[in-house]
Amino acid sequence: MLFRSAHYYLNSSLNPHREEQEQKKHFNIGRAAHHLLLQGREGFEEQYAVRPERFPDFRTNATKEWRDDMIARGMTILTDEQLYDISGMAKSLARNPLVKAGILDGEVERSLIFKDPETGAWLKSRPDCIPNASGDVADLKTTTSVATSSLQRTIEDYDYAMQGGLVSMAFDQVLGITLETFTLVFVEKTAPWCVRVVTLTPEDMLRGTMQIAAATKI
């Protein structure tokens, strides 16, 4: 757990000596996909800039100047190819029976902030969707593959059980709701944009909550 704290602090806004991070393409498409798929076009143009057609790449000085100007304004750069994949993801998700049934419906991108009863530390959870009438939470994830072996590694590498544990704690402390299930809706970032839905087990959730408790003490 200590090594995780060191990695977290390296790029944390709380670290006065952190280095500026370059925009990473796989993060860009993930953030943009979340925005378009969950919130629609509203506010999209204020946060994302699509590389103009007159710039086929970023090799020329003119392209680099445009890119640097956009980044200086706080914009995230996307290409037409990335928007094509985001559109493919949206269409694939729309065909999924659980998505059709409303698994991703609810209050989008709302922060739940609370004080940990044991340590007094302030904690924040920001699930993709807070359901309107249940304790069943779903979170949208973009991924490279929905194959079983790949998803197992992804769930472990990104500690999604800890995310589920934190959502569970936030629901209890802020909303007074017992979290019933925490479901991950995975969609591939490239064609054919397959979708797979995975619900974490109660054992996963318990382990995640215990990890959150240990991390908060550190």
Backbone bond lengths (Angstrom), bond angles and torsions (degrees), N, CA, C in turn:
res aa  C-N    CA-C-N  psi(-1)  N-CA   C-N-CA  omega(-1)  CA-C   N-CA-C  phi
1 M - - - 1.464 - - 1.527 111.61 -
2 L 1.360 117.47 -32.59 1.454 120.27 -179.47 1.524 111.56 -64.62
3 F 1.344 117.14 -38.72 1.465 118.70 -179.63 1.524 110.49 -67.12
4 R 1.336 117.68 -32.28 1.461 119.92 176.41 1.528 110.35 -65.24
5 S 1.330 116.93 -38.33 1.456 120.96 178.65 1.519 110.73 -63.37
6 A 1.342 116.41 -39.63 1.464 120.53 179.74 1.521 110.84 -64.62
7 H 1.331 116.82 -42.72 1.461 120.55 179.19 1.527 110.80 -66.32
8 Y 1.332 116.47 -38.80 1.464 120.18 178.53 1.520 110.24 -62.77
9 Y 1.335 116.81 -46.51 1.460 120.81 -174.17 1.526 112.11 -68.97
10 L 1.340 117.12 -26.94 1.461 120.77 -177.78 1.521 111.85 -54.53
11 N 1.344 116.55 -43.98 1.465 120.66 -177.77 1.523 113.05 -110.20
12 S 1.330 117.23 13.32 1.450 121.23 -178.35 1.525 111.17 -72.83
13 S 1.334 116.22 146.71 1.467 120.15 175.05 1.525 111.21 -65.68
14 L 1.325 116.74 -15.87 1.467 120.79 177.35 1.524 112.48 -78.33
15 N 1.341 117.41 -13.23 1.456 122.59 -178.51 1.533 108.78 -88.99
16 P 1.346 118.27 110.93 1.472 120.04 -177.35 1.525 113.04 -67.72
17 H 1.336 117.37 -14.26 1.465 120.87 -176.74 1.532 112.43 -108.27
18 R 1.317 117.62 13.99 1.458 118.88 -179.13 1.520 110.46 -68.22
19 E 1.331 115.48 149.80 1.453 121.19 178.56 1.528 109.53 -91.91
20 E 1.333 115.41 150.00 1.460 119.79 177.72 1.525 109.63 -64.48
21 Q 1.326 116.40 135.98 1.453 121.47 -177.37 1.528 110.43 -96.53
22 E 1.342 116.01 134.79 1.446 120.28 175.61 1.529 109.88 -73.44
23 Q 1.329 115.43 150.61 1.458 119.35 175.80 1.524 109.26 -67.90
24 K 1.314 116.72 131.22 1.455 121.37 179.68 1.516 109.10 -106.16
25 K 1.343 115.78 133.69 1.450 120.66 -172.83 1.522 112.24 -57.86
26 H 1.360 117.35 -41.93 1.461 118.21 -175.69 1.521 111.66 -70.40
27 F 1.342 117.94 -27.03 1.456 120.03 173.80 1.531 110.47 -74.38
28 N 1.339 115.87 -38.64 1.462 119.95 -179.26 1.515 111.57 -57.88
29 I 1.338 116.41 -50.28 1.466 119.74 -176.69 1.525 110.43 -67.63
30 G 1.326 117.63 -33.24 1.461 120.32 177.78 1.516 111.97 -65.33
31 R 1.335 116.27 -46.22 1.469 119.96 178.93 1.522 111.56 -64.82
32 A 1.338 115.58 -43.83 1.459 119.17 -179.80 1.527 111.29 -64.15
33 A 1.324 116.43 -40.31 1.462 120.21 178.65 1.521 110.54 -62.55
34 H 1.322 116.92 -44.29 1.461 120.00 178.09 1.532 110.18 -58.35
35 H 1.318 116.33 -45.12 1.464 119.25 -177.23 1.524 110.76 -62.67
36 L 1.325 117.12 -51.44 1.463 120.35 -175.94 1.525 112.17 -68.78
37 L 1.335 116.68 -39.78 1.453 119.58 -175.57 1.522 112.60 -74.17
38 L 1.338 116.83 -31.74 1.459 119.54 -175.80 1.532 113.13 -102.57
39 Q 1.340 117.19 -30.37 1.454 120.22 -174.42 1.526 113.44 -115.44
40 G 1.324 118.03 -11.57 1.447 120.29 -178.24 1.523 112.17 79.10
41 R 1.341 116.33 -161.03 1.454 121.66 -175.06 1.524 113.51 -78.19
42 E 1.326 117.64 -14.78 1.461 120.60 -175.68 1.532 110.98 -59.12
43 G 1.315 116.61 121.54 1.454 121.94 177.93 1.521 114.90 79.98
44 F 1.338 116.87 -2.13 1.462 119.74 -175.43 1.532 111.28 -66.19
45 E 1.341 117.09 -44.66 1.461 120.99 -176.78 1.522 112.00 -65.52
46 E 1.340 118.11 -22.03 1.463 120.82 179.39 1.526 112.03 -80.18
47 Q 1.332 116.88 -13.80 1.459 119.80 -176.48 1.529 113.94 -116.73
48 Y 1.336 116.68 -23.53 1.466 120.42 -173.87 1.528 110.46 -127.48
49 A 1.328 115.34 139.79 1.459 121.85 178.14 1.520 108.95 -122.89
50 V 1.330 115.93 127.09 1.460 120.77 179.31 1.530 108.99 -91.32
51 R 1.320 116.75 130.54 1.459 121.16 -179.11 1.525 110.18 -57.92
52 P 1.340 117.96 125.08 1.468 121.23 -177.88 1.532 112.15 -60.34
53 E 1.326 115.34 152.28 1.461 120.64 -178.47 1.534 112.23 -62.33
54 R 1.327 116.43 -27.86 1.467 118.98 -178.84 1.536 112.33 -70.47
55 F 1.351 115.88 -10.45 1.456 120.52 177.12 1.531 108.56 -111.85
56 P 1.324 119.09 94.84 1.470 120.15 -178.50 1.524 113.72 -70.55
57 D 1.345 116.92 -19.35 1.462 121.39 178.62 1.525 107.94 -155.99
58 F 1.331 116.34 -170.61 1.468 120.77 -178.58 1.525 111.79 -109.63
59 R 1.314 116.84 30.02 1.457 120.05 -175.68 1.523 113.56 -87.00
60 T 1.330 117.80 -30.85 1.460 120.14 -176.13 1.530 110.54 -81.05
61 N 1.324 114.89 158.43 1.467 119.93 178.45 1.525 111.09 -63.80
62 A 1.348 116.23 -37.67 1.466 119.66 -179.94 1.528 110.82 -62.41
63 T 1.345 116.28 -41.63 1.467 120.05 179.45 1.514 110.71 -65.50
64 K 1.328 115.80 -42.95 1.465 120.04 -179.51 1.520 111.12 -63.38
65 E 1.345 116.55 -38.69 1.458 119.78 178.27 1.529 110.95 -64.42
66 W 1.356 115.58 -42.93 1.467 119.34 178.20 1.526 110.28 -62.02
67 R 1.334 116.92 -46.11 1.464 121.19 -179.91 1.521 111.12 -59.91
68 D 1.328 117.21 -47.66 1.463 120.75 -178.26 1.522 111.29 -63.67
69 D 1.342 116.36 -36.11 1.465 120.51 178.27 1.520 110.65 -65.34
70 M 1.340 116.89 -43.44 1.455 120.69 179.10 1.529 111.48 -63.16
71 I 1.331 116.00 -43.78 1.463 120.29 179.87 1.520 110.37 -64.19
72 A 1.345 116.84 -39.49 1.466 120.89 178.64 1.526 111.06 -61.93
73 R 1.328 116.45 -28.55 1.465 120.80 177.64 1.535 112.21 -83.02
74 G 1.318 116.00 -1.86 1.459 119.70 -179.56 1.510 113.73 87.32
75 M 1.328 117.39 13.97 1.461 121.01 -178.74 1.521 110.85 -85.93
76 T 1.320 115.87 151.63 1.460 123.07 173.28 1.525 108.15 -100.71
77 I 1.346 116.14 131.56 1.456 121.33 -174.76 1.525 110.87 -88.15
78 L 1.321 116.16 132.58 1.459 122.69 175.16 1.528 109.59 -128.03
79 T 1.337 115.49 158.89 1.462 120.95 174.73 1.527 109.27 -111.66
80 D 1.340 115.29 167.06 1.465 119.38 177.22 1.525 111.11 -60.47
81 E 1.337 116.36 -35.98 1.462 120.29 179.26 1.524 111.22 -62.57
82 Q 1.328 116.48 -39.73 1.463 120.01 179.15 1.521 111.07 -67.64
83 L 1.323 117.46 -39.44 1.463 120.19 176.53 1.525 111.14 -64.50
84 Y 1.327 116.33 -34.32 1.461 120.69 176.61 1.527 110.35 -61.78
85 D 1.336 116.22 -43.73 1.468 119.83 179.25 1.526 111.04 -67.29
86 I 1.319 117.35 -38.57 1.469 120.29 178.61 1.521 110.27 -62.59
87 S 1.338 116.64 -40.20 1.465 120.65 176.37 1.521 110.70 -62.88
88 G 1.338 116.69 -40.49 1.457 120.53 177.77 1.515 111.81 -63.53
89 M 1.318 116.46 -39.97 1.468 120.49 177.87 1.524 110.80 -62.84
90 A 1.329 115.90 -43.03 1.464 120.19 -178.83 1.523 111.19 -62.01
91 K 1.341 116.84 -44.06 1.458 120.41 -179.68 1.526 111.13 -65.72
92 S 1.329 116.36 -39.50 1.462 120.18 -179.93 1.524 111.16 -66.59
93 L 1.336 116.19 -42.50 1.463 120.05 177.44 1.530 111.15 -62.95
94 A 1.324 116.33 -39.29 1.463 120.26 -178.27 1.518 112.25 -62.81
95 R 1.339 116.89 -24.03 1.465 120.36 179.98 1.526 112.72 -86.50
96 N 1.333 117.35 -12.57 1.461 120.08 -177.06 1.535 110.73 -72.88
97 P 1.339 118.83 130.72 1.478 121.30 -176.63 1.521 113.58 -58.04
98 L 1.337 117.94 -39.97 1.458 119.87 -178.27 1.524 111.65 -70.52
99 V 1.316 116.60 -36.51 1.466 119.67 176.37 1.521 109.50 -67.50
100 K 1.335 116.93 -40.93 1.465 120.77 175.59 1.525 111.14 -58.49
101 A 1.336 115.87 -36.19 1.469 120.41 -178.28 1.523 112.37 -76.77
102 G 1.358 117.24 -7.32 1.461 119.38 174.25 1.505 115.75 103.03
103 I 1.359 118.54 22.45 1.462 119.91 -176.89 1.530 112.36 -64.27
104 L 1.353 116.68 -24.22 1.467 120.50 179.78 1.531 111.98 -104.25
105 D 1.325 117.40 12.83 1.463 120.59 178.89 1.525 110.28 -83.24
106 G 1.321 115.73 156.00 1.459 120.54 177.27 1.517 110.93 135.57
107 E 1.324 115.94 -164.87 1.464 121.61 177.63 1.523 108.49 -76.33
108 V 1.333 116.57 121.58 1.462 122.26 -173.11 1.531 111.53 -94.02
109 E 1.347 115.25 134.99 1.467 122.14 173.17 1.532 112.28 51.40
110 R 1.319 115.79 59.99 1.464 120.99 175.60 1.524 108.98 -113.99
111 S 1.320 116.55 132.44 1.463 120.76 -179.00 1.521 110.78 -85.24
112 L 1.325 115.47 137.26 1.462 122.27 173.98 1.525 107.00 -114.05
113 I 1.324 116.36 111.43 1.467 121.73 -174.24 1.518 108.85 -114.12
114 F 1.332 115.89 131.77 1.460 119.74 -176.86 1.526 110.19 -152.64
115 K 1.324 114.85 162.31 1.459 121.13 178.62 1.522 109.26 -98.45
116 D 1.325 116.17 127.00 1.459 120.83 179.11 1.527 109.26 -62.56
117 P 1.337 118.49 122.91 1.472 121.04 -175.73 1.527 113.29 -60.01
118 E 1.333 117.63 -31.69 1.462 120.08 -174.75 1.522 113.07 -83.04
119 T 1.330 117.79 -43.31 1.469 120.91 -173.89 1.526 113.56 -104.30
120 G 1.335 116.97 -18.68 1.454 119.79 -175.74 1.514 113.42 81.05
121 A 1.339 118.03 2.35 1.458 121.49 179.39 1.528 110.12 -75.25
122 W 1.328 115.57 142.57 1.460 119.86 177.01 1.523 109.44 -81.79
123 L 1.318 116.78 134.29 1.453 122.59 -178.71 1.524 109.47 -126.90
124 K 1.337 115.38 152.03 1.469 119.91 179.17 1.524 110.17 -134.03
125 S 1.315 114.92 134.54 1.462 121.60 173.12 1.523 107.52 -121.51
126 R 1.340 116.44 138.81 1.470 119.41 -178.67 1.531 108.77 -135.79
127 P 1.322 116.54 75.31 1.470 119.33 178.81 1.525 111.01 -66.06
128 D 1.338 115.98 153.40 1.466 119.78 179.58 1.521 111.50 -58.87
129 C 1.327 115.85 -42.75 1.472 120.40 -177.19 1.522 109.96 -139.42
130 I 1.318 116.37 131.01 1.456 121.69 171.83 1.525 106.59 -100.10
131 P 1.318 118.52 113.54 1.467 120.64 -175.20 1.517 111.66 -61.82
132 N 1.335 114.36 150.34 1.460 120.35 -175.87 1.523 113.41 -76.86
133 A 1.334 117.15 -28.71 1.467 117.29 -171.37 1.520 113.25 -145.91
134 S 1.340 117.81 31.02 1.466 118.19 179.27 1.521 110.21 -159.15
135 G 1.310 115.42 175.03 1.459 121.81 175.55 1.512 111.23 -103.98
136 D 1.324 116.75 25.28 1.463 121.96 179.45 1.522 108.96 -103.72
137 V 1.324 116.59 112.16 1.464 122.07 -175.48 1.517 109.91 -108.02
138 A 1.336 115.93 138.18 1.462 121.30 175.87 1.514 109.17 -124.26
139 D 1.337 116.41 144.69 1.455 122.04 -179.61 1.526 108.70 -128.04
140 L 1.317 116.54 133.03 1.462 121.87 -178.81 1.521 110.35 -86.04
141 K 1.338 116.58 130.46 1.461 121.86 -179.35 1.525 109.83 -129.30
142 T 1.327 116.62 130.92 1.462 119.60 171.02 1.523 107.84 -92.29
143 T 1.333 116.07 144.69 1.461 120.22 -174.77 1.528 109.79 -150.22
144 T 1.329 115.99 167.80 1.467 119.84 179.48 1.519 111.67 -83.41
145 S 1.334 117.56 -29.37 1.460 120.81 -177.93 1.524 109.71 -154.98
146 V 1.345 115.65 143.24 1.461 120.05 176.49 1.525 111.40 -102.27
147 A 1.332 116.80 14.89 1.461 120.06 173.94 1.523 109.02 -61.84
148 T 1.319 117.52 147.44 1.462 122.38 -174.44 1.521 112.27 -54.45
149 S 1.320 117.49 -49.13 1.468 120.51 -177.26 1.526 110.99 -63.25
150 S 1.328 116.64 -37.90 1.457 120.42 -179.90 1.525 111.42 -68.02
151 L 1.332 116.97 -43.35 1.461 120.11 -179.69 1.525 111.62 -66.87
152 Q 1.327 116.99 -35.77 1.461 119.71 177.43 1.525 110.37 -59.86
153 R 1.345 115.96 -44.90 1.464 119.57 178.54 1.524 110.99 -65.42
154 T 1.328 116.66 -41.13 1.460 120.66 -178.81 1.523 111.41 -62.47
155 I 1.326 116.66 -45.39 1.470 120.90 -179.84 1.524 110.70 -61.80
156 E 1.329 116.86 -38.45 1.465 120.88 178.69 1.523 111.51 -74.22
157 D 1.345 117.13 -45.62 1.461 120.77 -176.15 1.525 112.04 -62.36
158 Y 1.321 116.96 -38.85 1.461 120.59 -177.44 1.526 113.52 -97.69
159 D 1.337 116.26 7.04 1.472 120.93 175.39 1.528 112.02 50.75
160 Y 1.331 116.69 49.97 1.454 119.76 -179.56 1.524 112.29 -66.40
161 A 1.333 116.99 -20.88 1.461 119.15 174.23 1.528 110.23 -65.22
162 M 1.336 116.46 -35.69 1.466 120.03 176.80 1.527 110.41 -67.28
163 Q 1.322 116.92 -39.09 1.459 119.33 176.95 1.524 109.97 -61.03
164 G 1.335 115.84 -44.58 1.452 119.52 177.88 1.519 112.00 -61.65
165 G 1.332 116.65 -40.46 1.456 120.56 178.05 1.523 112.01 -62.53
166 L 1.339 116.10 -40.81 1.462 120.17 179.47 1.526 111.22 -67.40
167 V 1.329 116.61 -40.44 1.478 119.92 176.40 1.521 110.06 -61.61
168 S 1.328 116.24 -41.51 1.459 120.78 179.42 1.533 111.33 -60.48
169 M 1.338 115.88 -45.75 1.465 120.35 178.58 1.525 110.96 -62.56
170 A 1.346 116.65 -41.78 1.462 120.77 -178.40 1.526 111.63 -65.91
171 F 1.325 115.95 -41.39 1.456 119.30 177.80 1.522 110.96 -60.13
172 D 1.313 115.98 -42.17 1.457 120.82 -178.45 1.529 111.11 -67.02
173 Q 1.349 116.71 -47.18 1.457 121.14 -173.55 1.524 113.11 -77.42
174 V 1.341 117.61 -37.94 1.466 120.92 -173.51 1.523 112.51 -94.69
175 L 1.325 115.83 -44.30 1.459 119.79 -173.22 1.527 113.47 -101.54
176 G 1.327 116.34 -13.96 1.458 119.29 -177.00 1.512 112.41 67.77
177 I 1.353 116.21 29.72 1.460 122.30 -178.79 1.525 109.52 -116.90
178 T 1.316 115.64 135.50 1.459 119.94 174.98 1.527 109.25 -82.87
179 L 1.320 116.49 123.21 1.460 120.37 179.98 1.522 109.20 -68.69
180 E 1.319 116.39 122.28 1.459 121.15 -179.15 1.526 111.03 -85.14
181 T 1.334 116.90 -50.03 1.463 120.80 -179.69 1.526 109.70 -144.42
182 F 1.334 115.64 153.43 1.461 121.58 174.02 1.526 106.65 -126.90
183 T 1.324 115.46 114.69 1.457 121.51 -172.40 1.524 110.40 -116.29
184 L 1.326 116.07 137.17 1.455 122.70 178.21 1.528 108.57 -104.91
185 V 1.328 115.96 122.89 1.458 121.44 178.13 1.531 107.31 -102.37
186 F 1.321 115.91 102.91 1.463 121.20 -177.49 1.523 110.58 -92.55
187 V 1.338 116.40 137.89 1.463 121.37 173.34 1.523 107.97 -135.31
188 E 1.322 115.84 134.63 1.455 120.63 -179.37 1.527 110.58 -70.18
189 K 1.349 116.16 143.25 1.461 121.70 -175.58 1.520 113.51 -81.90
190 T 1.328 117.09 -11.79 1.460 120.88 178.93 1.524 109.52 -130.85
191 A 1.339 115.69 162.59 1.467 120.84 -179.19 1.520 110.55 -54.31
192 P 1.361 117.40 138.52 1.479 127.16 11.61 1.525 114.05 -93.15
193 W 1.332 118.21 19.56 1.473 122.57 173.38 1.539 112.26 56.12
194 C 1.314 115.70 47.52 1.472 119.38 -178.95 1.526 111.12 -67.28
195 V 1.322 115.43 150.05 1.469 122.77 -178.76 1.526 108.93 -116.03
196 R 1.332 115.97 139.31 1.464 120.50 174.79 1.521 109.09 -143.72
197 V 1.312 116.03 136.04 1.458 122.25 -176.33 1.526 109.32 -109.84
198 V 1.346 115.86 127.80 1.458 121.68 -178.21 1.524 109.25 -127.94
199 T 1.326 117.20 123.72 1.459 121.73 176.16 1.522 109.28 -101.20
200 L 1.335 116.25 125.40 1.457 120.11 -179.81 1.525 110.20 -67.51
201 T 1.324 115.38 147.04 1.460 120.80 -179.21 1.529 110.09 -78.66
202 P 1.338 118.26 160.87 1.469 120.36 174.86 1.527 112.03 -56.96
203 E 1.343 116.67 -33.91 1.465 120.30 178.48 1.527 110.63 -65.47
204 D 1.340 116.39 -40.97 1.465 120.05 176.90 1.526 110.55 -61.02
205 M 1.313 116.20 -43.93 1.458 120.57 -177.89 1.521 111.52 -64.75
206 L 1.327 116.88 -40.96 1.459 120.67 178.54 1.519 110.49 -63.62
207 R 1.334 115.96 -44.28 1.464 119.69 177.95 1.526 110.82 -61.58
208 G 1.340 116.96 -41.52 1.455 120.35 179.59 1.522 112.09 -62.99
209 T 1.330 116.72 -41.43 1.461 120.71 178.80 1.526 110.76 -64.10
210 M 1.331 117.23 -39.48 1.466 121.24 178.06 1.538 110.89 -65.60
211 Q 1.331 116.30 -38.31 1.466 119.79 177.56 1.528 111.19 -65.67
212 I 1.337 116.12 -40.40 1.465 119.85 177.53 1.519 110.16 -61.68
213 A 1.326 117.91 -43.19 1.459 122.02 -179.95 1.530 110.51 -61.09
214 A 1.338 115.89 -43.96 1.475 119.35 179.94 1.516 111.28 -66.11
215 A 1.339 116.65 -42.55 1.459 120.88 -179.07 1.531 111.11 -64.99
216 T 1.331 116.64 -37.61 1.468 120.11 -179.07 1.520 110.62 -65.92
217 K 1.308 117.66 -37.20 1.467 121.09 178.03 1.533 110.76 -64.77
218 I 1.343 116.43 -38.30 1.463 119.82 178.16 1.520 110.91 -66.78
